[in-house]
Amino acid sequence: MTHPTGPIYDTLQKLGISLPPVAVPAAAYVPFVQTGKLVFLSGHIAKKDGKAWVGQLGKNMATEEGKAAARAIAIDLMGTLHAAVGDLGKIKRIVKLMSLVNSTGDFTEQHLVTNGASELFGEVFGAAGSHARSAFGVAQIPMGACVEIELIAELA
């Protein structure tokens, strides 16, 4: 797949990141919806080797592994965002992330796990990657995945 050129794609290349194709939804929904200048991306679960990255923070996963899973989701989200708009250079701003972390009742580092995605958006998009966000601990995520993140972006 040939990607447009520009600073965002140069940064992705420097980071050794190639964008994946849009995943086929596992239920009755679409991967993204655009309304006006906003693009809403459905929640993406963490994947490892093409399968759900299964685990629960505070039980059988540490914060650093959860952070790596959130970073992997950010890459998948950028792949979907690229498919939605055709060129990541059209993104004016990453507006908001909502992160769900499969975690035990006493795990309190959901915000640190979510930094794995937030930091990558900052690296790739610069100031336009700064976003509002929420990070929640939840009892379970589809397919036992450790993290799920959805995104809202604004087009220029």
C-alpha positions in Angstrom: 0.0 0.0 0.0 1.5 3.3 -1.0 1.2 6.1 1.6 1.1 9.8 0.9 4.3 11.6 1.8 4.7 14.3 4.3 6.1 14.9 7.8 3.8 12.5 9.6 4.7 9.6 7.2 8.4 10.5 7.6 8.1 10.3 11.4 6.3 6.9 11.1 9.1 5.7 8.9 11.8 6.9 11.3 10.0 5.1 14.1 9.9 1.9 12.0 6.1 1.9 11.9 4.1 0.7 9.0 0.4 1.2 9.1 -1.8 -1.9 9.1 -5.0 -2.2 7.0 -8.4 -1.6 8.7 -9.5 -4.6 10.7 -12.8 -6.2 9.9 -15.3 -5.4 12.7 -16.0 -8.4 15.0 -19.6 -7.3 15.6 -22.4 -5.0 14.2 -20.5 -1.7 13.8 -18.3 0.1 11.3 -14.6 1.0 12.0 -15.1 4.7 11.6 -17.8 7.4 11.0 -17.1 10.9 9.8 -19.6 13.7 10.6 -18.6 17.2 9.6 -14.9 17.6 10.3 -14.8 15.0 13.0 -13.9 11.4 12.5 -14.9 8.9 15.2 -12.9 5.6 15.3 -14.5 2.6 17.0 -12.7 1.0 19.8 -9.6 -1.1 18.8 -8.5 -3.9 21.0 -4.8 -4.6 21.6 -3.4 -7.3 19.3 -0.2 -9.3 19.4 0.7 -11.5 16.4 -2.7 -10.8 14.8 -4.7 -12.1 17.8 -6.2 -10.4 20.8 -3.5 -9.4 23.3 -5.1 -11.2 26.3 -4.4 -10.2 29.9 -5.5 -8.4 32.9 -3.5 -5.6 34.4 -2.8 -6.2 38.1 -3.3 -9.9 37.7 -1.1 -11.3 34.9 0.2 -8.2 33.2 2.4 -5.3 34.4 1.9 -1.7 33.6 4.8 -1.6 31.1 3.3 -4.5 29.1 0.0 -2.7 29.1 1.7 0.5 27.9 3.2 -1.5 25.0 -0.3 -2.8 24.2 -1.7 0.7 24.2 1.1 1.8 21.8 0.2 -1.1 19.5 -3.4 0.1 19.5 -2.3 3.6 18.6 -0.6 2.2 15.5 -3.8 0.3 14.5 -5.9 3.5 15.1 -3.5 5.4 12.8 -4.0 2.7 10.2 -7.8 3.1 10.5 -7.5 6.9 10.5 -5.4 6.8 7.3 -8.0 4.5 5.7 -10.8 6.9 6.8 -9.2 10.1 5.5 -6.6 9.0 2.9 -3.8 11.1 4.3 -2.8 11.6 7.9 -1.6 15.1 6.9 -5.3 16.1 6.8 -5.6 15.6 10.5 -5.8 19.0 12.3 -5.9 17.4 15.8 -6.3 14.2 17.7 -9.2 15.4 19.8 -9.8 12.6 22.4 -8.9 9.1 23.3 -11.0 6.9 25.5 -9.1 4.0 27.0 -10.5 0.9 28.6 -8.0 -1.2 30.6 -8.9 -4.7 31.6 -7.8 -4.6 35.2 -8.3 -5.9 38.7 -10.2 -3.8 41.2 -7.1 -2.7 43.0 -5.1 -1.7 39.8 -4.8 2.1 39.7 -2.4 2.8 36.8 -4.8 2.9 33.9 -3.5 6.4 33.1 0.1 5.1 32.8 -1.0 2.2 30.5 -2.9 4.7 28.3 0.3 6.8 28.0 1.6 4.2 25.6 -0.9 5.5 23.0 -0.9 9.2 24.1 2.9 9.4 23.8 3.0 7.9 20.4 0.3 10.3 19.1 2.4 13.2 20.4 5.5 11.8 18.7 3.8 11.4 15.4 1.5 14.4 15.3 3.5 16.9 17.4 1.3 19.5 19.1 -1.7 18.3 17.0 -1.4 14.9 18.8 -2.1 16.5 22.2 -5.6 15.3 23.2 -8.2 15.1 25.9 -8.7 11.6 27.2 -10.3 9.3 29.7 -8.8 6.0 31.1 -11.0 3.5 32.8 -10.4 0.2 34.5 -13.0 -2.3 33.4 -13.8 -5.9 34.5 -13.4 -7.3 31.0 -12.9 -6.4 27.3 -14.1 -8.4 24.2 -11.9 -11.6 23.6 -10.1 -11.0 26.9 -8.0 -8.2 25.4 -5.9 -6.2 27.9 -6.7 -2.7 26.5 -9.2 -1.1 24.1 -9.0 2.5 22.8 -11.3 4.6 20.7 -10.4 7.9 19.1 -11.9 11.2 17.9 -9.9 13.3 15.4 -10.6 16.6 13.6 -9.9 17.2 10.0 -8.3 20.4 8.7 
